[in-house]
Amino acid sequence: MHIEDVPWAALIQPSFAGLIATEEIGAEIHSIDARTITRLAIEPESFVLIRHGLFDAAGTGHRGFVIDSDFYTQAQVRSDGEDAFSILDEFHRISGDLFRWAIKPRLTAALGDGH
């Protein structure tokens, strides 16, 4: 599926697209740089830092949209590392869910089954 000329607002969920989804100024926006930290329900004191936005891809003349997530916990883990592996597995699962939640079906289809 070819999506090169599809507006970002048609590919990204409104909660991430923000102002680029508006009719009034969406097409005129040059860049967006948003940052959110939210608590996760999976572990006490676990969080995700979500950065997303619109940018010009350097040297390509193309516009891009980035969705980046950094997961972390402030909880103490066992010294043998057992806790760390289960927490990391959960973070990995949630990161995929987050990405799938952020994009619309049209972009999911364009990316294929690997995402």
C-alpha positions as a Markdown table, in Angstrom:
| # | Residue | x | y | z |
|---|---|---|---|---|
| 1 | Met | 0.0 | 0.0 | 0.0 |
| 2 | His | 1.4 | 3.4 | -1.1 |
| 3 | Ile | 1.0 | 6.2 | 1.5 |
| 4 | Glu | 3.6 | 8.7 | 0.5 |
| 5 | Asp | 1.0 | 11.5 | -0.2 |
| 6 | Val | -1.4 | 10.6 | 2.6 |
| 7 | Pro | -1.6 | 13.3 | 5.3 |
| 8 | Trp | -0.2 | 12.3 | 8.7 |
| 9 | Ala | -3.6 | 13.0 | 10.3 |
| 10 | Ala | -5.0 | 10.1 | 8.3 |
| 11 | Leu | -2.3 | 7.7 | 9.6 |
| 12 | Ile | -1.8 | 8.8 | 13.2 |
| 13 | Gln | -4.5 | 8.7 | 15.9 |
| 14 | Pro | -5.8 | 12.1 | 17.0 |
| 15 | Ser | -4.3 | 11.8 | 20.4 |
| 16 | Phe | -0.8 | 11.8 | 18.8 |
| 17 | Ala | -1.5 | 13.8 | 15.7 |
| 18 | Gly | -2.6 | 16.9 | 17.7 |
| 19 | Leu | -2.7 | 20.1 | 15.7 |
| 20 | Ile | -1.7 | 18.5 | 12.4 |
| 21 | Ala | -5.1 | 16.9 | 12.4 |
| 22 | Thr | -6.9 | 20.3 | 12.4 |
| 23 | Glu | -8.3 | 21.7 | 9.2 |
| 24 | Glu | -7.4 | 25.3 | 10.2 |
| 25 | Ile | -3.6 | 25.0 | 10.5 |
| 26 | Gly | -2.7 | 21.3 | 10.1 |
| 27 | Ala | -1.1 | 21.7 | 6.6 |
| 28 | Glu | 1.0 | 24.7 | 7.7 |
| 29 | Ile | 2.6 | 23.1 | 10.8 |
| 30 | His | 6.4 | 22.9 | 10.3 |
| 31 | Ser | 7.2 | 20.7 | 13.4 |
| 32 | Ile | 5.8 | 19.3 | 16.6 |
| 33 | Asp | 7.8 | 18.1 | 19.5 |
| 34 | Ala | 5.7 | 16.6 | 22.3 |
| 35 | Arg | 6.8 | 14.8 | 25.4 |
| 36 | Thr | 4.6 | 13.0 | 28.0 |
| 37 | Ile | 5.5 | 10.9 | 31.0 |
| 38 | Thr | 2.8 | 8.6 | 32.3 |
| 39 | Arg | 2.7 | 6.1 | 35.1 |
| 40 | Leu | 2.2 | 2.4 | 34.2 |
| 41 | Ala | -0.2 | 0.1 | 36.1 |
| 42 | Ile | 2.0 | -3.0 | 35.7 |
| 43 | Glu | 4.6 | -2.3 | 38.4 |
| 44 | Pro | 4.8 | 0.2 | 41.2 |
| 45 | Glu | 6.8 | 3.2 | 40.2 |
| 46 | Ser | 7.0 | 2.3 | 36.5 |
| 47 | Phe | 6.7 | 4.9 | 33.8 |
| 48 | Val | 6.9 | 5.6 | 30.1 |
| 49 | Leu | 8.3 | 8.7 | 28.5 |
| 50 | Ile | 6.6 | 9.2 | 25.1 |
| 51 | Arg | 8.1 | 11.6 | 22.6 |
| 52 | His | 6.3 | 12.1 | 19.4 |
| 53 | Gly | 6.1 | 14.7 | 16.7 |
| 54 | Leu | 6.5 | 16.0 | 13.2 |
| 55 | Phe | 9.8 | 16.9 | 11.7 |
| 56 | Asp | 11.7 | 17.4 | 8.4 |
| 57 | Ala | 13.9 | 14.4 | 7.7 |
| 58 | Ala | 17.4 | 16.0 | 7.3 |
| 59 | Gly | 18.6 | 16.1 | 3.7 |
| 60 | Thr | 15.6 | 14.2 | 2.2 |
| 61 | Gly | 13.0 | 16.8 | 1.7 |
| 62 | His | 10.5 | 14.5 | 3.4 |
| 63 | Arg | 8.4 | 15.0 | 6.5 |
| 64 | Gly | 8.4 | 12.4 | 9.2 |
| 65 | Phe | 6.5 | 11.5 | 12.3 |
| 66 | Val | 8.3 | 10.0 | 15.2 |
| 67 | Ile | 6.9 | 7.9 | 18.0 |
| 68 | Asp | 9.5 | 7.1 | 20.7 |
| 69 | Ser | 8.9 | 5.5 | 24.0 |
| 70 | Asp | 11.3 | 5.0 | 26.9 |
| 71 | Phe | 10.1 | 2.7 | 29.7 |
| 72 | Tyr | 11.6 | 2.7 | 33.2 |
| 73 | Thr | 11.0 | 1.8 | 36.8 |
| 74 | Gln | 12.1 | 3.4 | 40.0 |
| 75 | Ala | 11.3 | 0.3 | 41.9 |
| 76 | Gln | 14.1 | -1.7 | 43.5 |
| 77 | Val | 14.7 | -5.0 | 41.7 |
| 78 | Arg | 16.2 | -8.2 | 43.2 |
| 79 | Ser | 20.0 | -8.5 | 43.1 |
| 80 | Asp | 19.9 | -11.7 | 41.0 |
| 81 | Gly | 18.1 | -9.9 | 38.2 |
| 82 | Glu | 15.1 | -12.2 | 38.1 |
| 83 | Asp | 12.7 | -9.2 | 38.5 |
| 84 | Ala | 14.4 | -7.3 | 35.7 |
| 85 | Phe | 13.7 | -9.9 | 33.0 |
| 86 | Ser | 10.0 | -10.0 | 33.8 |
| 87 | Ile | 9.8 | -6.2 | 33.9 |
| 88 | Leu | 11.6 | -5.9 | 30.6 |
| 89 | Asp | 9.3 | -8.5 | 29.0 |
| 90 | Glu | 6.3 | -6.5 | 30.1 |
| 91 | Phe | 7.8 | -3.2 | 28.9 |
| 92 | His | 8.5 | -4.9 | 25.5 |
| 93 | Arg | 4.9 | -6.1 | 25.3 |
| 94 | Ile | 3.5 | -2.7 | 26.2 |
| 95 | Ser | 5.7 | -0.8 | 23.8 |
| 96 | Gly | 4.2 | -2.8 | 20.9 |
| 97 | Asp | 0.7 | -2.1 | 22.2 |
| 98 | Leu | 1.5 | 1.6 | 22.5 |
| 99 | Phe | 2.7 | 1.9 | 18.9 |
| 100 | Arg | -0.3 | 0.0 | 17.6 |
| 101 | Trp | -2.6 | 2.3 | 19.6 |
| 102 | Ala | -0.8 | 5.4 | 18.2 |
| 103 | Ile | -1.4 | 4.6 | 14.5 |
| 104 | Lys | -4.5 | 4.2 | 12.4 |
| 105 | Pro | -5.4 | 1.0 | 10.5 |
| 106 | Arg | -4.2 | 2.5 | 7.2 |
| 107 | Leu | -0.7 | 2.9 | 8.5 |
| 108 | Thr | -0.8 | -0.6 | 10.2 |
| 109 | Ala | -1.7 | -2.1 | 6.8 |
| 110 | Ala | 1.1 | -0.2 | 5.0 |
| 111 | Leu | 3.7 | -1.3 | 7.5 |
| 112 | Gly | 2.6 | -5.0 | 7.2 |
| 113 | Asp | 2.4 | -7.7 | 9.7 |
| 114 | Gly | 5.8 | -7.1 | 11.2 |
| 115 | His | 4.5 | -4.1 | 13.2 |
